[in-house]
């Protein structure tokens, strides 16, 4: 006999934005859902995103905006759930938001509004959430009455790993998801940092230190395996290097050893600059 107290249709490991959205969708389909979060609260990265105001989507979202070895997945995913679907959810909860540069949408008040919205949607469909709950043992169960997987003393028919990557270890990020993938025979590609600032240890570090705190619209580019990448947005000088939207975006494409080119006057020619 199944133990109704410990058996779920779906167990989701990871209480970030992806895990919460997955839980909501599964709950809306009538599944009994349990979400496990290893830290003391869900949605920590939601709360810190966008400087505490959460850039929850963009008005222009297309498959080409995503980096993937399988571009067909992005096309399929974005046809099934668009930015307008999420904006409709934000409107449903009457969360005030504002458009910034390049169609980015941010909360007017706080990123807490988005997290509370997701928690309210989870509650509406009966999602059970347990925090400070790390999964210690995951096993595939033989086909039969229980089927699916065991997570410690729990069992489920479907298991979702939404534990994220290695980005911010101080907030609980770890390689747990990679370990589970390897456990079940999946190939894990080499990992590297993305959406991160550029830091320098050469003479440019002295320059960035002197300009620390200054933000300018500029063009930041680099060579890539398939050509080049370039972003014309704000570049923020820090005491260690370059940050801001342009740097964070370009870091997704930059390969170790390649030069980063900073153009502070992308819309002006040399003739216009020096024609006195």
Buried (B, 14 or more C-beta within 10 A) or exposed (E): EEEEEBBBBBBBBBBBBBBBBBBBBBBEEEBBBBBBBBBEEBBBBBBEBBEEBBBBBBEEBEBEEBEEEEEEEBBEEBEEEEBEEBBEBBEEEEBEBEEEEEEBBBBEEBBBBBBBBBBEBBEEBEBBBEEEBBBEEBEEBEEEEBBBBBBBEBBBBBBBBBBBBBEEEEEBBBBBBBEBBEEEEEEEEEEEEBEBBBEBEEEBBEEBBEBEEEEBBBBBBBBBEEEEBBBBBBBBBBEBBBBBBBBBBBBBBBEEEEEBEBBEEEEEEEEEEEEE
